[in-house]
Amino acid sequence: MQEWNFLTTHGQVLSIIATQPFINTSEIASAIGVNKSRVRKVMSDLITDEFVSRSRDGRKFRYQINHNMSLSDEKRSELEILNYLELLFSRRRK
């Protein structure tokens, strides 16, 4: 059984909220196989570092990705979040 993931937990959470902006921490935790406290910590990191913003919409939170943020890896600083998401969700070439 595989013991590692291609994407970090931060990358997995970011990828999920890109397509499901109203998802809650329990649903994210279930989707990626971690506990809710881990998701809350990751969300806190993403919000604090301004990769994601959170606003209230009725009884739910809505998450919005700052697509202009650069990835924090200095070697790939020119790669913006939008480019990452486009690569991740682009259709497979035939």
The 8 nearest C-alpha neighbors of each residue, nearest first, counted from 0:
[[1, 2, 3, 4, 5, 32, 31, 6],
 [0, 2, 3, 4, 5, 6, 32, 31],
 [3, 1, 0, 4, 5, 32, 6, 7],
 [4, 2, 1, 5, 6, 7, 0, 8],
 [5, 3, 6, 7, 2, 1, 8, 11],
 [4, 6, 7, 3, 10, 11, 8, 2],
 [7, 5, 4, 10, 11, 8, 9, 3],
 [8, 6, 10, 9, 11, 4, 5, 12],
 [7, 9, 11, 10, 12, 6, 41, 31],
 [10, 8, 12, 7, 11, 41, 13, 45],
 [11, 9, 7, 13, 8, 6, 12, 14],
 [10, 12, 8, 14, 13, 9, 6, 7],
 [13, 11, 15, 9, 14, 10, 8, 16],
 [14, 12, 10, 16, 11, 15, 9, 17],
 [15, 13, 11, 17, 12, 16, 10, 18],
 [16, 14, 12, 17, 13, 18, 19, 11],
 [15, 17, 19, 20, 18, 13, 14, 12],
 [18, 16, 14, 15, 19, 13, 20, 64],
 [17, 19, 16, 15, 20, 14, 13, 21],
 [18, 20, 16, 22, 21, 17, 15, 62],
 [19, 21, 16, 62, 61, 22, 17, 18],
 [22, 20, 61, 19, 60, 62, 23, 59],
 [23, 21, 19, 20, 26, 16, 27, 24],
 [24, 22, 26, 25, 27, 21, 60, 59],
 [23, 25, 27, 26, 35, 28, 38, 39],
 [26, 24, 28, 27, 23, 35, 29, 34],
 [25, 27, 29, 23, 24, 28, 30, 22],
 [26, 28, 24, 30, 29, 25, 31, 23],
 [29, 27, 33, 25, 34, 35, 26, 30],
 [28, 30, 26, 32, 27, 31, 25, 33],
 [31, 29, 27, 28, 32, 26, 33, 25],
 [30, 32, 28, 29, 33, 27, 11, 8],
 [33, 31, 29, 28, 30, 34, 27, 35],
 [34, 32, 28, 31, 37, 35, 29, 38],
 [33, 35, 28, 37, 36, 38, 32, 29],
 [36, 34, 38, 37, 28, 25, 24, 39],
 [35, 37, 39, 38, 34, 40, 33, 24],
 [36, 38, 40, 35, 39, 34, 41, 33],
 [37, 39, 35, 41, 40, 36, 42, 24],
 [38, 40, 36, 42, 37, 41, 43, 35],
 [41, 39, 43, 37, 38, 42, 36, 44],
 [40, 42, 44, 38, 43, 39, 9, 45],
 [43, 41, 45, 39, 44, 40, 38, 46],
 [42, 44, 40, 46, 41, 45, 47, 39],
 [45, 43, 41, 47, 42, 46, 48, 40],
 [44, 46, 42, 50, 48, 51, 43, 47],
 [47, 45, 51, 49, 43, 48, 44, 52],
 [48, 46, 44, 49, 45, 43, 50, 51],
 [47, 49, 45, 46, 50, 44, 51, 43],
 [50, 48, 46, 51, 47, 45, 52, 65],
 [49, 51, 45, 65, 48, 46, 64, 68],
 [52, 50, 64, 46, 49, 45, 63, 65],
 [53, 51, 63, 46, 62, 64, 49, 54],
 [52, 54, 62, 61, 60, 63, 51, 55],
 [55, 53, 61, 60, 56, 62, 52, 63],
 [54, 56, 60, 59, 61, 57, 53, 58],
 [57, 55, 59, 60, 58, 61, 54, 21],
 [58, 56, 59, 55, 60, 61, 54, 21],
 [57, 59, 56, 55, 60, 61, 21, 54],
 [60, 58, 56, 57, 55, 61, 21, 23],
 [59, 61, 55, 54, 56, 21, 53, 62],
 [60, 62, 21, 54, 20, 53, 55, 56],
 [63, 61, 53, 20, 52, 60, 21, 51],
 [62, 64, 52, 51, 53, 20, 65, 61],
 [63, 65, 51, 66, 50, 52, 62, 17],
 [64, 66, 50, 67, 51, 68, 63, 49],
 [65, 67, 81, 80, 68, 64, 79, 50],
 [68, 66, 65, 79, 80, 69, 81, 50],
 [69, 67, 79, 66, 80, 65, 50, 70],
 [70, 68, 79, 76, 78, 80, 71, 77],
 [69, 71, 76, 72, 79, 78, 80, 68],
 [70, 72, 73, 69, 76, 75, 74, 68],
 [71, 73, 75, 74, 70, 76, 69, 78],
 [72, 74, 76, 75, 71, 70, 77, 69],
 [75, 73, 72, 76, 77, 71, 70, 78],
 [76, 74, 73, 72, 77, 78, 70, 71],
 [75, 77, 73, 78, 69, 70, 74, 72],
 [76, 78, 75, 79, 69, 70, 74, 73],
 [79, 77, 76, 75, 69, 70, 82, 80],
 [80, 78, 69, 82, 81, 68, 67, 70],
 [79, 81, 83, 66, 82, 68, 69, 84],
 [80, 82, 66, 84, 79, 83, 85, 67],
 [83, 81, 85, 79, 80, 84, 86, 78],
 [84, 82, 80, 86, 81, 85, 87, 79],
 [85, 83, 87, 81, 86, 82, 88, 80],
 [86, 84, 82, 88, 87, 83, 89, 81],
 [87, 85, 83, 84, 89, 88, 82, 81],
 [86, 88, 84, 85, 89, 83, 14, 82],
 [87, 89, 85, 86, 84, 90, 83, 14],
 [90, 88, 86, 85, 87, 91, 84, 92],
 [91, 89, 92, 88, 86, 87, 93, 85],
 [90, 92, 93, 89, 88, 86, 87, 85],
 [93, 91, 90, 89, 86, 88, 87, 85],
 [92, 91, 90, 89, 88, 86, 87, 85]]
